[in-house]
Amino acid sequence: MANVGEIIAFVLYILLVIGVGVFFLFKDKNQKGEKDFFLGGRQLNGLVAALSAGASDMSAWVLMGLPGAIYMYGLGQVWISVGLVIGTILAWIFVAPRLRRYAILAKDSITIPQYLTNRFLTDSKLLQVVCAVIFMIVYCIYGASSIKACGTLFNTLFGLDERIAMAISAVVIILYVFMGGFNAVCWTDFFQGMLMLLAMMITPIVAVAVMNKGDVSSMFVASEVSENYYNLLSSGKFDWESISTILTGLGWGLGYFGMPHIIVRYISIKSEKEMKRSQIVGSFWTTIICAFAVVVAIVGRKYFGAGVEGTKEQIFVLMARDVFPAFIGGIIITAILAASMSTADSQLLASSSAFASDVYKSVLRKNANDKEIMWVGRIVIIVISVLAFVIAFLGTGEKPIVSGFSTIMGLVDTAWSAFGASFGPIILLSLYWRRLNYKGATAGIIVGFVVDIIWLVLFDYGAESVVYNTGLYEIIPGFICGLLAAVITSLCTEAPSKEITDLFDKVNAAKNVES
């Protein structure tokens, strides 16, 4: 159970994030247009954009799920960290600056579906609707992981029923997104990103110091690790088990090219100068976070032995509570709550903007004004939150109704792969392939998503009840098939018009585009 110090730290944090929402509610009350609410007026500075992108990416799974997996199964799981670092660096270098320029020049697009439609200068709304539907489905699953993490955390610390804790967390997230929009989300993400980085770096260092002093009050009896626990090859040899583990880990990096709530940060940055700052800070932040996720797991194994295997996703929480005084430990643990909320708020805003701007305004109510669009977006935020809560609820308890929803890592890798396979190939092709056309982009998104889901159901690398366990993460076949579908469809249909290729050439030649 939590003590007074931990409770004070949590209360202060909740007040802080709600306060940020209230601040931006009043600060931006005279400029609440669609672009302001969903993109912050495209005025985000480089530092905030970088940490916001990182914090919205690295949800509680990087403090709980990833260290838990490495703690339990060994260094063979570190390939996920390697893949994430490579992916984020490549995305900041090859996607971020070019996507920002293209979004501005393509009719000042403010959402990813808008960009993909305006990229082809078409009046068809099919692609926007397809994107919005995928957003709604996947963000329900993704949001559920964040809400579940909050529930697990509150249950561990306060003994509060996990379902009640999840409901409270969902309400808090809704409140500050509802009030402040994109600015509130990004600034809270900024503070949360700083807190996450501090927590991940300090906790294992202090734990090592405590072990060296021999002052470990709750240390479990050390236990032997498996033969290949410290081997980067999960099986200890270069066989398919090790190869598939490496490919799966590296495959996580593909997700960065198509993660809407991350790449929308790229198009919100206010200048080319700020973009360069974001590239450096964003790449450095993710590298440090992923590296220390590994450190937390290895130090945790030394600190606790195998004594927390039943609750492996709580290794970071248990370590922080054991090595720090109550209040400081409460602040450190709050980083997990920060990580959960920073991802959930971004996901809610991305899904609400996709529906409000790309379906409601474009298809259902073409004459809707900015105020109406914002209220529709807020209603969608509530709907997505409720659905995410239901999914998390179904995976909670000693005997969860849906076993596939029972772990944070399981929910995250499902959502991550769906987005990466659907949008990753198309974002890359739209930026770098002149011959890509509207039909090819639409086909690529649909095929990538469908193949990803089929692979998840039939051949999922982490499931037991599948037709055949390939050991390969579904994002890889989904990404490849989506890429092939886009290329083949584009080559088999009419070439893009001169207006479309002229726009591509204009972006290609641009070096400095201001919003």
Secondary structure, DSSP 8 states (H G I E B T S, - for coil): ---HHHHHHHHHHHHHHHHHHHHHHHHTTT---HHHHHHGGG-B-HHHHHHHHHHHHS-GGGTTHHHHHHHHH-GGGGHHHHHHHHHHHHIIIIIHHHHHHHHHHTT---SHHHHHHHTTT----HHHHHHHHHHHHHHHHHHHHHHHHHHHHHHHHH---HHHHHHHHHHHHHHHHHHHHHHHHHHHHHHHHHHHHHHHHHHHHHHHHHHHHT--TT--------TTTT-SSTTSSSSHHHHHHHHHHHHGGGGGGS-HHHHHHHHHB--HHHHHHHHHHHHHHHHHHHHHHHHHHHHHHHHHTTTTGGGGGGHHHHHHHHHS-HHHHHHHHHHHHHHHHHHHHHHHHHHHHHHIIIIIIIII-TT--HHHHHHHHHHHHHHHHHHHHHHHHHT-SSS-SSGGGSSHHHHHHHHHHHHHHHHHHHHHHHHH-TT--HHHHHHHHHHHHHHHHHHHHHH-TT-SSSS------THHHHHHHHHHHHHHHHHHS----HHHHHHHHHHHH-S----
